[in-house]
């Protein structure tokens, strides 16, 4: 590039005089450094001054102010490509740099020599970046710090132990245990008296430890996921190679590339770029976008988002030296977010707890009455209460034991395992989904995805591989074969070099080793650059050296095109050119001429426009993405300059000349058709929303299986363009939205509109998106799915789940995991409610009839431990099965407890109640055993029933509950551990569990009675149940009856007295 543009309109004498007379309040080393800097720039200034004089002499016939205007470089500064020393100035002060950026201090920046001076001080070559060797990177890390911030310490294990002790029922049990321990030691001595109270203490301790361990592991899991989600990839240049590094590896001095939608990874300074606007609302709270340029505001803040334009940034501060780092270090991630399912389970837990509290209160009252009325006997048949003969200690000890039993019933009745089961299954599914290329950012999305009824998906990169390649090239109406490229007119080639090399956000890097060039940018940009380099022999460096970029209009989803205004330095007249690139039919509409392969410019009449339009349609019908290039040479007078040196108004958009059209092939992903078919079988509708034209969209949708042209259907209603959908009336949109399968040429607003319409119709909507403008639709959807590879940081932050491989098959995997989460919770609810119903009924009947409960407090706590923690862990870790994807979606209003679950749990509960009551009242005579052995038989049979029933709970509908059980090693392991612990409780911890040892025959009896739950579970699943919820239907009828009874009856002859008259008549009839 000419050095003229670097020092336009500068009085170099004044500059030198000001510098030499300036008093620097700095160290001698800093002075020497600045004088060296001035000397270098003085030399360059003198050279540029001579060049400037010659240039003015050559152009003295031209009076256009545009030629000598600074506006031609607008906010884009081209730095000298000469080698810059990689050594870091030892006097550079990190605190001063940090303060300068935070305060946006232009004076401080000027005193350091501007952005270029800071780059030199940091040992950064703006074009080549920093050196990538380990010694240089480690030096920067030691001197300036790493790009990470100090987080608040995570909650330790002791925190969760204390939190578990906040449970009121456990506190009451501890008080009862303390009283029981005191009375027991006083009555029976320390050696024998501690058993009962100590056993309750130990049981409570086990419950607390298991709960604390589960919550602690959940916290650790969420912390790991948080680290993964914040590990953003950032594009930097090091040793002249563009490469992606972790945001945590960004260092001071790095040159970072920023594009629309990116999050700024550190505090820094604007090096070069175009039309850069940032959203600093996360830092300042101001919603207005901030314009960033080299002169007025070159400061960039970590955490801000790029909303328009692109740029390269020089990193000045990282980690805790940034305002974002200071703010984030004081914020802790709260993993206590309640999901919708957890909220519903909280209500269910509360309802069951109230029932349990009622039963426990009745048991407490009945047992107290029986005790004080002398109807409670000990094991010898002697009454426990003897009136005035009973000591106060005996009475208090007996009352404490009764209260302990009642409180334990409440502990068993309250299904605190339900929230734990949700936590376990969500944590487990989140971990497994990470392995299946899906990262959950928001916990509710796990379960909500299982209810999805519609998925609105992008095309590029999701249904396709996003591996673009130019396979077709047309000049006007003529198809140019690859072997004919050499015959293309040189003028056409030159214009294409400008159009491709300058109107791009990608880059071409030629390795020093002489290997093939490396291309960076989006897949579309890389494909076009590769085509231009290898087929049109474009030299990117030469193109940039011969031309100066004046103004850029960046690509956006709404415009679907990008433009650039350049000055050709190779021409004698230094002519101005505008180049446009974008969606073929939109660029075609902007053109009135076209070039053929010989370079001749021809007028485009209506017939010619139609012919070229058919060429575009033919390419699109072959699943090609069509990109067109247009050009126009401008006179200086056609460009208007604002007072601030910026281009006034948009670039020229009409009267252009069509240069040519390229067709890019993006193959469908392998397995995407199978994934779409799986969604259809699951009752989930797939809608493709794309920015491509209708012909390309139709071809891809057919190839993926979204459109089926063998079936009957009105294709005019299934395929639509965004503008047509946008222009519908609200009524028309609501009537047609469910029939639409493909929306082409859509804008982000069209996607948002479709999501809103579908939600109003009661659908649970999942949406995929990758662009910044997709953020509203991602937020509006029930489940927002962003793309991990092509997705911008704005899109990822707006989403609930990040699809790490951008693959639609991973979206289907997320759907199956969502259904698995919901299904696992239902399994556990069925299992737990069976235990609750059986335990409550047995204890209540035994207390009322016999004055005692068959299960002690310690035994009930052990049952509680089995069903709450071990049961939740066993059933919450089942993996998705193919059968889940053959069911209809759950939707928004489906009941949590279905008729099938009621059928299964009531059958098992009735059997358990029956067999245990038989043992309670007839076990001693049937098996000819002592009361202690009979109580142990009851306890052992009850626990074994739960273990066997755990197998039944593996499937709510399938009769074969053992299918695939060998794949779930965790389930088998938990069952094995539970059995071993039960044997230890019965055979070895007799004092602790208040049991006696059983012989082999008694064990076989317990196992045989418990095993009957298997055939019961098999037969009961043959009983058909209605789909409409029975309990919901009865409750609705009951509410309707109540409403009817409260309504006036003016339509009856007797008015509002009719009901009373009916009752009076019935009373007379009885008399």
N, C-alpha and C positions, 0 to 999 in steps of 0.2 A: 504494500500500500504506500501511497505517496505520503511523505512526511508533512506535506502542506496541511493536511487536515488535522494534524496533531497540535499545531500551534497557530491557529487562525487568529488574525487581528490582535496580536500581542505586541506591546511596546517593550522590546527586549531590554533596551537601555534602562527604562524605568524599573523593569523587573530586577535587573542586576543591582541597580542602585538601592532598591528597597531591601533586597536580601543582605547586601553588604552593610547597610546601616542599621539593620535590625539587631536589637540586643536580646540575646537568648538567655533566659534564666535556666540554663541547663548545665550539665557537666561538660568537661573538656572533651571527653570522648564523643558525646553527642554532638558537640560543635564541629569536631573534625569530620564526623560522619555526614553532617548536613552540608559542610563546605564541599566535601567530595561529591555529594549529590548535586549541588549547585554547579560545580565545575563540569560534571558530565552533561547536565542539561544545557549549560551555556554553550557547550560545543555543538550539541544537537540543534540548539536554537539558531546559532549562526548559520549552520548548514541549511536549515529549513528556511531561513530568511532569504538566502540566495535563491533557493528554489522558488520561493514565493514571488520574488521580483521577476524572475524569468517567466513564471506562469502568468503574472499580470501583464507582462509585455506581449505575450502570445495572445492573450485574450482581451487586448485593449479595445477591440471592435465590439466586444459583447458587453452590454450595459446591464444585463440581468443581475439583480441582487442575489439571486438564488445560487449563482456560481460561487460567490464568496461568503455564503451564509454558513454559520455554524450548524444550522438546522439539518444539514445533510448527514451529520452523524447523530442527530437527535440525542437519545440517551444511550447511544451505543459507542463505546470507545474501543478502538482496535489498538492493542498494545504491540510494541516492538517485539518481534519474535527472536531477537538476539538473546543469547544465553544470559541468565541472571544468576548471580552467586547463590548457591544453595545454603550458605552459612547463615545462621540466625544472629542478628545483631545482639550482642550480650547486654546492651543497655536498654533493650526494649522492655517496657514495664507492662506486665499483664494487667495490673490494676488500672493503669491509665487507659489502656485499650478498652477494658470493660466499661469503665466510667464514660469514655467517649461515645461508645455505641449506645449505652443505656440512656444517656442524656442527649443523644443526637447532636453532639457538639461539633459543628462544622469548623469552628476556629481551631479546635484541638486537632482535627483531621488535617487541616491546612498546615499546621505547624509541623506535622509529621511528614509533609510532602505529598499529601493527598493519598488516595487509595494506592497509587503506584508506589509511593514512598513506604506505606505500610507493608505492601507485598515484598519490596526489597528487604525491608527490615526483618521480615519473617522468613526470608530465604525462599520465596515462592516465585516461580516463573508462571505468570498468568496463563500462558498458553500450554505449558507442559506440567504444571502443578509442582508438587514436592517430590523428592526422591522417595521411592518405595522400599529402600533397604531398611532392615530391622534397626540398625544403629540410629538412623535419622528419625524413624518413627518413635523409638524408645526415648530419644532425647527430647522430642516434642512432648511426649506424654509426661516425662518427668518435669519439664520446665513449665508447661502450661496446664497440665492435668488431663484427665480422660473425660469423655463426653458421657458422664453418668452422674447421678445425683444421689445424695445420701438419703435413704428412705427411713421413715420411723421404724424402730425395731418391731418385728412381727410379734404377735401375741404368743407367749410361751405356753408350755403344757400346763403349768400351775394356774394360769388364768382360766383355762377351761375346767380345771378341777374345782376352782372356787365357783365358777359359773354354774356347774352341775349341782353344787350344794345349795343353790338358791331355790331349788325346787321345794315348795312348801310341804308336800307329802313326805319327802325324804327327811326334812327337818323334824317333822312330827315323829317319824319312825325313829330317828336318832334319840329324841327325848324319851320315847317309850323304851328303846334299847337301854338307855342309861338307867332309867328307873328299874327295869327288869334286871339289869346287871346288879344294881345295888341290893334289891330285895333278894335276889338269888344267892348272892354271896353271904348276905346276913342270915339267910335261912339255912343254906346247905354248906356254907363254907366256901373258901376260894377254889378248892380243887374241883368241886362239883357244881357250884352255884353260878359259875360264869357262862355255862354253855348256852343258855337261851338268849341272854342279853348279848353275849359275845357273838353268837351266830347271826343275830340281826345286824350288829355292827359290821361284821364281815360281809354279809350279803349286800348291805347298803354301799359299803366300800367298793365291792365288785361292780355294782351298777354305776357308781360315780366314775370309776376308772375307765370302764368300757365306753361310757358316754364321752368322757374327756378325750380319750384316744381317738374316737371317731371324729369329733369336732376338730381336734388338732390336725388330724390327717387331711380333713377337708380344707382347713385354712392353708396348709402347706400346698395342697393341690392348686388352689386358687392363686396362690402366690407364684407358683411356677407358670401357670397359664398367663398370668399378668406379665411376667417377664418375656414370654414368647410373643404375646400380642404387641408389646412395645418395641420389639426388635425389628425396626423398620430398615429396609434396604435403601441406601443412599448412593447416588451416582457421583463419583469424583474422578478427577484426572490426576494420575500419578505417573511420573516418568513418561509423559505424553500419551498414556493409554487411559481411555475411559473405562472405569470398572465400578462394580457395585460392591459396597462395603456395608457392614452393619452400622447403624447410627451410633452405636457405642464406640466404634473404631474411628469416627471422624475426629480429626486433630486440628489444632490451630495451624493455619497456613494452608490447609486443604482448599482446593478449588472445587466447589460443589455445583452441579448442574440442577437448576430448578425449572420445573414445568408446571402447567396448570394442574391444580389439585394436590401438589406436593406440600408436605409440612416442612418448614424450615428447620433443619436439624440442630443448628447452633446460631449464636449471634455472629453477625458478619457484615461485610461491606460489599456493595454492588460493584462487580467488575465490569461486566458488559451484558447487554441483552436488549430486549425490546418490549415496550408497552407493559411493563411489569406493574401489577397491582396486587397488593397483599391485604389479607383480612387479619387485623391485629386485635380483633375483639376478645380473643382468649387472654390477651395480655392487658389491654387498655379498657375493654368494655365498650369501646366505640364501634358502632356497626358500619360506619362509612369506610369504604376501601381506600387504602393509602397508596398514592403513586410513588414509585421508587425510581430514581434515576441517578446518574453519576454526579450531577452538579448540586441539585437542590436537596435531595434526600437519599443518600446512598446507604442508609442504615437498615439492616434486616435483623428481626428478632426471632429467636428460637421459639417454636410453638405456633408461629403465625402460619397462615395458609396462602398459597399462591392462587389467586382467583382469575388472573389474566396475564398473558404474556409469558416470556421465558427469560432466564438470566443465568449468569454464572456468578457465584458468590465466593468471596474470600473469607474464610472462617477466622474470626478474631478472638472469640471466647467460646469455651465449651464447658459443659457440666455445671458445677456449682458457681462458676463465674458468670453465668447467664441469669437473667431475671426469671426465665422459665424454670431453671434448675432450683433456684431459691424457693420458688412457689411450690413446685412439686415435692420438694423435700419435706414440706410441712403437711402434705396431704397423704393420708393412708387409704389404701384401697379397702372399701367396706364390702366384705363378701356376704353380708347378712341380708342381701336382697331377697325378698319373698317372691316366689314364682306364683302364677295363678293357681296351679295345682296345689302348691303348699298352702295357699290361703284357703282353698276349699277343704283341704285336709285339716287345717286348724279348726275350722267350723265343725267338721265331723268329729274330731278329737274332743272338742268342747261338749258336743251333744252326748257322746258316749260317756265322757267323764261325769256329766250330770246324772246319767242313768246309774253309773257306778257309785256315785256319791249317795244317791237315793237308796240303792240296795245296801250299801255299807251302813248307812244311818239306820235302816230297818234292822239289819243284823245286830248293830250295836244296841239298839233299844231292846230287841227281843232277848238277847243274851244277858243284858243287865237285869231285865225283869225276871228271867228264869233263874239267874244267880241269886238275887235277893228274895225270891219266893221259894228258895231251897229246892229248885228243880234241876240243879246242875250237880252231877256227881263226879268224883274222881275215878281213877282206874280200878279202885277197890269197891266201887259202888257206894261209897260214903259221900254224903252231901258236902260240897265245898264250903257252903255258908251255913253256920250254925248259930246265927243270931248273935247274942251277946257273948257267946263262947269264942267266936272268931276274933282274933286279934286285929288291930288296925292295920298292921303290916300285911297280914294275909288278905284282908279285904282290898287294900290298896294294890297289892301285887296282882290279885285276880282281875281287878278293874283295868289295870295297866295292860294285862295280857289280852283282855277283851278289846280294848281300844287298839292295841297293836294289830290284832287280827282284822278289825274293821278298816283301819288305815291301810293295811296291806291289800285288802280287797279293792280299795280305791286305787292303789298303785297298779294293781293288775288290770283294773278296768280301764284306767286312762291309757289309751294307746299311744304313748309317747314315741313308740316305734314307727308310727306313720311318718312324721316329719323326718326321722332318722333314715327311713327307707327312701324317701324322696332325695335326701341329701346324698346317700350312698349311690343310688342309681344314677343321679345326675353327675356326680363326680366320676363314677366309673364310665358312664357313656361319654363324658367329655374327654376322658383320657383315651378311650378307644377311637373316638371320632378324630382325634389328632392324628392317630395312626392311619386313619382313612381319609386324610387330606382335608379335614374340616376343623377349624379352630373356633370354638364357641367364645364369643366376647360377652354375651349377656345370657345369664342362666335361664331365664324363662323361655328362650328360643328352643332349648332342647325339647321341651315337652310340647310347645306350641306347634313346632314343625310336624309333630305327629297328627295334628288336627287339620293340616293344610288341605284345602280342596282345589286350589288353583295355584299353579306356578307360572309366573310371567318371567320368561328368560330372554337374555340377549342372544345374539347369534355368534358374533365374532369372538373366538377364544373360548366360548362356552360350549356351543354345539359344534364348532369347528376347531381345528388345531391351532389357529392363529399363526400359521407358518406360511406367510404370503410369498408368492412368486409370480413375477410378470410372465404370463404365457401368451399374451396377445397384444399387438401394437397396431394401431390404425392411424393413418394420416388422412384426414378427410373421410372419404368413402372407401379408401384403398387399404386393404389388409397387407401389412408389411411383414414378410417372412424374415426369419432370423438371418438367413444367408443373404438377404437383400439390404441389410443395415448399412453396409459399406457404400451403397449407391445413394444414400440419403444426401440431399443437398447440404453443403457445409454450413450455410446460413441457418438451416433448420437445426442442425446439430448444435451450433453455437447457442441458439435460443433455448434448446432443451437443456444444455449444460447450465445456463442461467436459471431456468425454471426449476430444475431439480436440485442444483447445488446450493442455491441461495434461499429458496422458499421451502425450508425444511427445518425441523428441530433435531434431526439426526446428524451424524458426523461420520467421516471416513478417516481411519487411522492407518497409516502405512508403517508397519513394523520396520525397525532398523535392520532386522535380519533378512529383509527382502521377501518375506512370505506374503501370502495374499492379504489384501487390505481387510481390516476389521471394521464392521459397520455397527453403529449404535443408534438407538432411537426406538420408536414403536415398530412393530412388525411391518406395517404398511410402509413407513419411511425407509426401513432397512431394505425391503424388497425393491423399492423404486431406485434407491441409491445404488444397490448392487447391479440392477439392470443398466443404469446409466454408466457406471464405471466399466463393466465388462462388455456391454453391447455397443454403447455409444462412445466409449473411450474417454469418459469425463475425468478430468484431473481436478479434484475438489480444491486443492491449494491454489492452482492457477486461476480457477474461476473466482475465488475469493480475493486473490491479489489484484485481479484486473477490474473488479467491480466493487462498488461501495454501496452497502445497504443504507437506505435513508429512512424508510418507514416500513413497519411490519404490521399486518393484521393477522392475529393468530387464529388458528382453527378452533371452532367451537361446535358443539352438537346442534345448536340452532342454525348457524350459518352453513355448516357442512362444507366449508371452504376456507382457504387461507390465501393471503395476498402479500406481495412484497414490492416496494418501490426501490429501484436501484439506479445508480449512475454508472454507466459503462466507461471506465477509465481508458479502455483500449481504443475507443473511437476518438477521432480528432475533435469532434464537437462535444465529446463527453455527454452523450445523449442520455435521456431519462427513459426508463422502461418500467412498466408495471406488469407483473406476472401473477396469475391466479391459478390455483390448483384445488380441485375438490370433486364433489359428486358430479358425474358426467352430465346428467340432464340439466343440472343447475348451471354449470359452466356453459353448456351449449346455449341456454337461454340468454346469456350475457354477450354472446358473439353475433356479429353481423358479417364476418368474413371467415375464411379458413384457408389453410395452406395445404397444397398437395405435396407429393413426395419429391417433386422437382423444385420446390421452394416457391412456386408461383402463388401469389395471394389472390384468391377468388372471392367474389361476392356470394354470400349465402342467401339464396332466395328461399321461398317457402318449401319448394320441392326438394331443394338441397338439404334444408333443415330436417325434413321428414325422413330423407334417406339416411342421414347421419343418426337420427333418432332410432331408426330401425337397426342400424349397426350396434348401437348401445343396447337395444332390447335383445338382440341376438346374443351378445356377449353375456348379458345378465341372465338370460335363459339357460346358459351353459354354466351357471353358478359362479360367474366371474364378478368380482367387485370392479366397477368401472370408475376410473379416475381420469379426468380430462385436464388439459393444460391450455391456458389462454394467455395472450400477450398483447400489449399495445405500446407503441413508442409515443412518448409524450413530449410536448414542447415545455420549456421552463415556465411559460406564462400560464400553463394549465394547472400548475401547483401553487396553492396559496399557503403562505407562512404566517403563523401567529406571532405576536410580539415576543413570546417566550421561545421562539425558534422551532416550534412544533408544527407538523403538517396540519393544516386546517381541513376538517371534513374527512370523509372516507376516501379510499382509493377509487380510481376510475372503475366502474362496474358495468359499463355498457359500451357498445361499439368495439368490442374486442375481436381479436383474430384467434380462431381455434387452431392451436398447434398440433394437437393429436390426442389420442385416447389410449390408455393402457388398461388391460384386463388382468386382474390379479386373482389367482386361484388360491382358495383357502379350503383344503379338504375337510370333510366332516371327520369328527373324532371317531376312532374305532369304538364300537360298542354303544354309540349314542342312540342308535335306532332301538336297540334292545332296552336301553334305559327309559326311553320315551314310552315304549310298549309296556314296561313294568309300571310306570306311572298311570297309564290308562287302565291297566288291570286293577290298580289300587283305587280307581275312582277319582284320580286327580287329573284335572284338565291342564294341558300344557298350551301356553300362548307365547308365540315368538314375537318379540318387539325389537325391531332393528332399524338402523338408519339407512340401510341399503335400499335400492329401488325395488319396486314390487316384483319385478321379474326374477331378480336374484333371490329375493326373500321367498318367493314361491318355489323356486328350484331347490333351495336348501331345505325348506320345510318339508317338501315331498321326499327328499333324500333322507331326512331324519325320521320320517314317519309321523310328523305332526299333521300333515295333510295326507289324506288317503283318497286318491282319485278313483279308486275302485269302488268306494262306497257311495251311497246316494247322499247328495248334499248340495246346497246352494253356495257355490264358490264365491259368488259376488258378496255374500254375507260373511264368509269365512276369512276373506282376504281384503284388507282395507288399508288406505294410506292415512297417515297421522292427521293431515289437514282435513280430510273428510270426517274423521271421527271427532275432531275438534269442533267442526262446524255443525255437528248434529245438535238438535235441541236436547235438553236434559232428558225428556221423555224418550226420545229416539235412542239416546245412548243407553239408557237403562234397559230398553227392549232388545237391543242388538248386541250388547257387550258380551253376553254369555256365548253367542254364536261365533264371535270373532276368534280366529285361531292365529292369524298372522297380521301384524301391523307393520307396514313398511314406511320408510321415510318419516319415521316418528321422531319427535323431539322429547326431551325429558319431561316436558309438561304433559304430553300425550300419555306417557307412561304413568305419571301421577294421576291423571284423570281416570285412566282405566282402573287403577288400584282403588281409587275412591268409589267408583261405580260398583265394582265387585264386592267391596266391603259393605256397601249399602244394601246389596242383595243378600247379605248374610254369609258370604264366603270368607274362609280363612285364607289369606293371600300371602304367598311367598314371592319375593321379587329379587332377581339378580341384577347387579349393576356394577359398573367399574369406573364411571366418570364422576367428576365433581358435580355435574348437573343432575346426576342420578340420586343425589343425597335426599331430596324431598320425597321421592318415591320409596327409597329404602327406609326412611323414617316412618312414612305413612303406612307401609305394609305391616302385616302382623309379624312377618319374619323377613328381615332384610339380609340378603346374601351378597356379599361383595367378593370381588375377585382378588386373589392374593398376588397374582403376577402382574396383571394389567391394571388392577384397581388403584386409584389414587388414594392418598391418606384420608382425604375428606370422605370418600365413599366408604372406606373401611371403618372410620369412626362413626358413620351414620348407620352401619349395619349391625346385625346381631351375630352373624356367623360369617367367617371369612373362608371361602373355598380356596385352599392353598394352591391347587393345581389348575384352577379355572375350568374344571371339567364338569360337564353336566351329570356325568355318572356319579360324581361325588355329591351332587345335589340330591340325587336319588338315595344315596347312602345315608345322607342326613335325614331324609324323610323316613327311611326304615328305622333309624336309630330313635327318631322322635316317637314313632309308634311303639317301639320297644320299651322306651321309658314309661309311657302311659300304661302299657300292658303289664310291665313288672310291678308298677304301683298297685294295679288292680289285683294282681296275684297276692301281693302281701296283705292288702286289705281283706281279701277273702280269708286268708290264713289267720290273720289276727282276730278278726271278728268271730271266727269259729271258737277260738280260745276264750275270748271275752264272754261270749254268750254262755258257753259251757261252765266256765269258772263261776260266773255270777249266779247262775241258776242253781248249781250244786251247793254252793256255800249258803245261799239263802234258804233253800229247802232244808238242808241239814241243820242250820242254826234255828230255824223255826220249830222243827220237829224234834231234834235231839238235843238242842241247847249247845251244840259245839260244831265247829267246822272241821271237815276231814283233812284239810290242808293247813299246816302251820304257816306262820308269817315267813319263816325262812324258806319253806317249800314254795310258797306263792312267789316270793322274790326270785327264786331260781327259775320258775316257769316264766316269770316276767323277763328274766335275762335271756332265756332261750328264744322266746317269740319276738322280743323287741330288737335285740341286737344281732344274734346269730341268725335268726330267721330272716331279718331284713337283709343281712349280708348275703345269705344264700340265694334269696329270690330276686334281689335287686341286680344281680350280676349276670342274669341270663342274656345271651346275645340275640340279635334279631334273627327271625326265622322267615323262610319264604312265605309261610302262611299269612304273616302280618301284612304283606303287600298284596294279598288277595281280598282283603276286607275293604269295606267302604270307609271313607274318612269319618272320624268321630264328630267333627264339627264343633260348634261353639256350645250347644245346649244339651249334649248327651249327658245322662246321669253318670256319676262316678261309680256307683254300685248298680250294676245291671241286673236284670232278671236272672240271667245265667249264674251270676255270683250269689244271689240270694238262694237259688235252688241248691247250689253246691254247699254253701256254708250251713244252711239250715239242716240239710240231711246229715252232715257230719256232726253238728252240734247236738242234734237230737239223739244220735247214736251214743255220743260220749256221755251225755247227761244220763241216758238210760242205763248204760253199763256201770257207770260210777255210782249211781243211786242204788243199783242192785248190790254192788259191793259194799256200799255204806250200811245198808240195812240187812243184808243177808250174806255177806261175804264170810263172816265168822263161821256160820253154820254150813254153808255150801262147801267151803274148803277146809273146815275143821281147823281153824287157826286162831291164834290169840288176837286180841284187839290191836296190839302193836303191829303184828304182822299184817293184819287186815288194812291198817292205816298206810303201811308201806306199800301194800299191793295197790291201793287206790292212787297213791302218789306216783308210783312207778308206771302204772297203766296210763294215767293221765298224761305224763310226760312222753311216753312212747307213742301215744295217739297223735301227739303234735308232731313227732318226728316222722311218722308214717304219712300223716296228712300233708307234710311239707312236700312230699312227692306229688300228691294230688294237686297241690296248688301250682305246680309247674305249668299246667295247662288248664285254662278255664273251660275249654270245649272238647279238646281231643281226649279220647278214651285211653290211648296209649301215652301214659305220662313218662315213660322211660325212654322215648325216642330222643336221641342226641344227648343223653345224660352223660355219656363217656367224654363228651367234648367240654363239659363244664366241670373242670377239676376242682374249682373252688367250692361248688355246691357239694360234691362228694366229700371233700375235705371237712367242710363244716358239719355235715351229717355225722361223719366219723368222730370228730372232736366232741360233738354233743353226746353221742352214745357213750364214749369213754368217760366223759365227765359225769354222766348219769350213773354209770356203774360205780365210779368212785364215791358219789354222793350216797348211794344205797349201801355199798359193801364196806366202805372204809371210813366215811365221815358220819358215822351213825349218831354220835353225840351232837355234831354240828347241825345235821339235817333232821334230827329227831326220827331216825329210821332204825330198822333192824335188818340184819342180813337175811337174804332170801336164798332158798336152795334152788337147784336147777329146775325142778318141777314148777316152782312158783315163778321163776323167770320165764319159763316156756308159756305159762298161763298168761302172764302180762303181755308177752310178745304176740301170742295168738289173738288175744282180745284186741290189741292195737292194730294188728295186721288186717282185721276185718274192714278197716277204713278203706283199704284198696278196692275190694270188690264193691263196696258201697259207692265209692267214687266212680267206678266203671259203670255200674247200672244206672246211677242217678243221671248220668249224662245222656242216657237214652230218652229221658223225659223231655218232651218239647216244652218250650216256654214262649209266651208271646213276645214280640219285639217291643211293643209299647210298655214302658216302665209301669209295673203293677202298683208300686207304692206311690209313685208320682201321680198315677191316674186316680187312685183312691183319695189322695190328699186334695187333688183338684176337685173331685166330686164333693168332698167334705167342705172345702172352702165355698164352693158354689151353693151348697145347701145353706151354709151360714149366711151368705149374701142374700139368698132368697127369703130366708126367715126374717131378715132385717128390713126387707123392702115393703113399702106400703102396697095395699091391695085394692086400690080405688076402682079397678076394673070389675071387682066382684060386687054383687048386689048389696052385700052387708058391709061393704067398705072395710075400714081397718080393723073391725071387730071380728072378722071372719075366723081367724085362728082361735081366738078365745072361745067363740061359739062352738067350734069343733071340739075343743077340749071339754067344754061344759056338757055337750051332748054325750060324749063318751062317759063322763062321770055319771050322768043320769042313767045311762044304760047299765052301768055297773051296779047302781043302786037297785 
